[in-house]
Amino acid sequence: MLTITDLKKNYGSFQLDCSLRAEPGSITGLIGQNGAGKTTTFKAVLGLIAHDSGSIQIFGKDVSALTAADKENLGIVLSDSGFSEYLTVKDLVTIQKTFYKNFSSRDFLKKCSDFQIPLDKKIQDFSTGMKAKVKVLCALSHKAKFLILDEPTVGLDVIARDEILELFRSYMEEDEERSILISSHISSDLEGLCDDLYMIHSGKIILHEDVDTLLDSYGLIKADPAQFNRMDKQYILRYRKEPYGYSCLTGQKQFYMENYPDVAIEKGNIDEVITMMIKGEIL
Amino acid sequence: MKGLLVKDLLLLKNQKRILILLLLVSVLFLYSAENAGFMITYCTFIASMLCVSTISYDEYHHGNQFLFTLPFLRKVYAREKYLLCIGSSCVVWFLATLISGAVTFLRPSVHTFDFSNFLLSSGVSFILLVFFLALLLPLQIRFGNEKGRLFVTIFMGAGVGICISLESILREAGIHAGDTLFEVLGFLQIHTETAAVIALVLTALCCFISYLISVKIIEKKEF
């Protein structure tokens, strides 16, 4: 669905250098701190910025060669941009009807009613959560094959976030060839939704892993200095000095559980993996 | 293109108050002024500026980032803006000319109505406006609203400056540009039809060149 190969973009103080794939039938997550390069990657994928080198292919075509018909198969949510806020949701129905052949006014209006979104009010008068919901509903409204979602749940409360994530799951269930690329800094969103995850830091992909593998095999070892010194370190990805000794990130939790039963090992979660990948040191 | 046009028309719908004010002022001009020419220029200018303002609406709140992910090609954006601005100017100019022509003709105090003179002055104002749009649109697309206006002022100032310097250089060389200009204008005044054709061809050419520049700008622009 999407293949990014050695994409490079230089902004002087910031360099983006990433490769990424989003496969049909899967939800790919891109996670990273603010300013890590998520939005720059999305902008490059959407052809909003030119890139210095590398290639980006969507539906097997270079992104610069996408036609208007190809773009109808994309559903987009951008964190800080959307339809003009001077428009009403009713206006959006008229506009989307002319842009997308597969736009379904009935489905869109039904979902708006489910989410209690007023149709005649200008978007600029909506709450942050409501604006976020409208953006997501627009992206889902025209049976796109590929959703590109940059921070779609930003500004939403827990319940609204769950509702939106459920919409993404239903969207995927409707057609197994569909695919989603989603970025978020809320790891719990991605943990329960994505099939695989890319972590980006300072413009570089620092980790790519299946979410199941990440949750099952990754772990955080908490060792005192003596335990740390005698430990086999071949599966330690990062380590960090702590007041009690060392915390170590491993991708082979089972190995350490079996061989070092006296060492405390915590189940990995995305937040801890990110923190260790960014702040930890390599042995 | 249809989607973009629909979007812009829906945005312009929000300018109802300005449109109503425009109508009221126009009616006032029609009844108070002997010369209805001003009303035509005024209406056409305001209508075209309202359409140009849709470029600023697109930019507001980083709107262009999302807009340019919608299913249209970048050159279509430029095409739509030209169609909207010049098209709406044409429609408003035509309606304003028709209404003010009819009112002037029917006004009891006016005994003689020189139709060709009326059409000429109205046509000249329209052509000048389209020239202005041909200059304004690429600048607005490239620099946005505030910087765009600044550049228009600089460009127009530079244009006047160049004309004045050129005139003084020619005068020093013993050529009276003013005389030549008057001769050309005198010729065109006699041959009105030729003048109209030349003006229309030049306007169309300027618009086309301006459009090509805008396409280049929008295709290279980063959001």
Contacts between the chains, C-beta under 8 A, distances in Angstrom:
chain1	res1	chain2	res2	distance
A	43	B	65	7.2
A	43	B	223	7.1
A	46	B	68	7.7
A	46	B	69	5.0
A	47	B	68	7.7
A	48	B	65	5.8
A	48	B	68	6.1
A	48	B	69	7.3
A	48	B	222	6.7
A	48	B	223	4.4
A	49	B	222	4.5
A	49	B	223	7.1
A	50	B	220	7.8
A	50	B	222	6.3
A	67	B	73	7.5
A	68	B	71	4.4
A	68	B	72	5.3
A	68	B	73	6.0
A	68	B	76	7.7
A	69	B	71	7.1
A	70	B	71	8.0
A	71	B	69	7.2
A	71	B	70	7.0
A	71	B	71	3.9
A	71	B	72	7.7
A	72	B	71	4.5
A	74	B	69	6.9
A	76	B	66	6.7
A	76	B	69	4.4
A	78	B	62	7.9
A	78	B	65	5.6
A	78	B	66	5.3
A	78	B	69	7.4
A	80	B	61	7.6
A	80	B	62	5.4
A	80	B	65	7.6
A	81	B	61	6.9
A	81	B	62	4.2
A	81	B	63	6.1
A	81	B	64	7.6
A	81	B	65	3.9
A	81	B	66	4.1
A	82	B	61	7.9
A	82	B	63	7.4
A	82	B	66	5.0
A	83	B	63	7.5
A	83	B	66	6.6
A	84	B	7	7.4
A	84	B	11	6.2
A	84	B	57	5.6
A	84	B	58	7.1
A	84	B	60	6.7
A	84	B	61	7.8
A	84	B	63	5.3
A	85	B	60	7.4
A	85	B	61	6.0
A	85	B	63	8.0
A	86	B	11	5.8
A	86	B	14	5.5
A	86	B	57	6.3
A	86	B	60	7.7
A	87	B	7	7.6
A	87	B	10	6.0
A	87	B	11	6.9
A	91	B	7	8.0
A	91	B	10	4.5
A	94	B	6	6.0
A	94	B	10	6.6
A	95	B	3	6.0
A	95	B	6	5.5
A	95	B	7	5.0
A	95	B	10	6.8
A	98	B	2	4.9
A	98	B	3	4.2
A	98	B	6	4.9
A	99	B	3	3.9
A	99	B	70	5.6
A	99	B	71	5.6
A	99	B	72	7.6
A	100	B	71	6.8
